[in-house]
C-alpha cells in the first residue's frame, strides 16, 4: 500500500515539474510531509537500535528532498498570486 502511495506521489511530480506555480500547494505539502516524517524518524531511530540504519537511508533522503523543494520551489509575488487565483 505504501508503495502505491509513493508511486502516485511520484507521478504527480511530473506535472508539478512542468508547472510548479500551479502545483505549489502540492510541493508545499510534499516539503512539509517529508520534513516532519524525517524529523520524527530521528528520535525513533535513536530509541530502537535496530533502526539505526535509517540514519543512512530514509532520514537523509527525506530531509534532503524537503530542503531541495524548499530552495527550488517558485516564489510567488502577490501580483502573480492574484493573477493566478483569478
Secondary structure, DSSP 8 states (H G I E B T S, - for coil): -HHHHHHHHHHHHHHHHH-TTTTHHHHHHHHHHHHHHHHHHHHHHHH-GGGGGGGTTHHHHHHHHHHHHHHHS----HHHHHHHH-
